[in-house]
């Protein structure tokens, strides 16, 4: 990396690359349902990349504010992982009952 690029910029580039790799490795395309578990910086980047590819994105996070940020960013729904009906809620969110639901877990 050139000396003119600082640590904060390098960190963003690295996390964007990791999110992009996850979305590409899953083969995300329009109409897919993607569940992003953990919606900090890396998870939010993965969610936005999946949305850009036309996927239906479901966010899962313990923080109510993080869930709201996901909804504001365009995810189709956001759930608390402690919700006992989480799996059924995710299934209901998917508009294609026979399609696989892909999951991205971020730290």
C-alpha positions in Angstrom: 0.0 0.0 0.0 1.2 3.5 -0.7 2.3 5.5 2.3 -0.5 8.1 1.5 -3.1 5.5 2.5 -3.7 5.5 6.2 -4.7 2.7 8.5 -8.4 3.6 8.6 -8.6 3.5 4.9 -6.8 0.2 4.7 -9.2 -1.3 7.3 -12.2 -0.3 5.2 -10.6 -1.7 2.1 -9.9 -5.0 3.8 -13.4 -5.4 5.3 -15.0 -4.4 2.0 -13.0 -7.1 0.3 -14.0 -9.7 2.9 -17.7 -8.8 2.5 -17.4 -8.9 -1.3 -15.7 -12.3 -1.1 -18.5 -13.7 1.1 -21.2 -12.5 -1.2 -19.4 -13.7 -4.3 -18.6 -17.0 -2.8 -22.2 -17.6 -2.0 -23.1 -16.8 -5.6 -25.7 -14.2 -4.5 -28.1 -13.1 -7.2 -31.4 -11.5 -7.7 -34.2 -13.2 -5.8 -32.0 -15.0 -3.4 -32.6 -14.7 0.4 -29.5 -13.9 2.4 -29.4 -13.8 6.2 -26.7 -11.6 7.6 -26.0 -12.5 11.3 -24.1 -9.7 13.0 -24.5 -6.3 11.4 -21.5 -4.3 12.4 -19.3 -2.8 9.7 -18.5 -6.1 7.9 -22.1 -7.4 8.2 -23.6 -4.1 6.9 -21.2 -4.2 4.0 -22.2 -7.7 3.1 -25.9 -6.8 3.4 -25.5 -3.8 1.1 -23.5 -5.8 -1.5 -26.2 -8.5 -1.4 -28.9 -5.9 -1.8 -27.0 -4.4 -4.8 -27.2 -7.8 -6.4 -30.9 -7.9 -6.0 -31.1 -10.3 -3.0 -33.7 -10.3 -0.3 -31.7 -9.5 2.8 -32.6 -10.4 6.4 -30.5 -9.0 9.2 -30.1 -10.6 12.6 -28.5 -8.6 15.4 -28.9 -8.3 19.2 -28.9 -4.5 19.1 -32.2 -2.8 18.3 -30.4 0.3 16.9 -28.4 -1.9 14.6 -31.5 -3.6 13.4 -33.1 -0.3 12.7 -30.0 0.8 10.7 -30.4 -2.3 8.6 -34.0 -1.5 7.8 -33.0 2.1 7.0 -30.3 0.8 4.7 -32.9 -1.3 2.8 -32.9 -4.8 4.3 -36.2 -6.5 4.0 -36.4 -7.3 7.7 -34.3 -7.4 10.8 -34.7 -9.8 13.8 -33.4 -10.3 17.3 -31.6 -13.7 17.5 -33.3 -14.3 20.9 -36.7 -14.3 19.2 -38.0 -17.9 19.7 -39.7 -17.7 16.3 -36.6 -16.5 14.5 -36.3 -19.4 12.0 -40.0 -19.3 11.1 -39.8 -15.5 10.7 -36.8 -15.9 8.3 -38.7 -18.6 6.3 -41.7 -16.3 6.1 -39.6 -13.4 4.8 -38.3 -15.5 1.9 -40.6 -15.1 -1.0 -39.4 -18.3 -2.7 -40.4 -21.3 -0.5 -38.2 -23.8 -2.3 -35.1 -21.7 -2.7 -32.1 -22.0 -0.4 -31.5 -19.4 2.3 -27.9 -18.5 2.4 -26.3 -17.3 5.6 -23.4 -14.8 6.2 -22.1 -14.7 9.7 -19.8 -11.8 10.6 -17.8 -11.1 13.7 
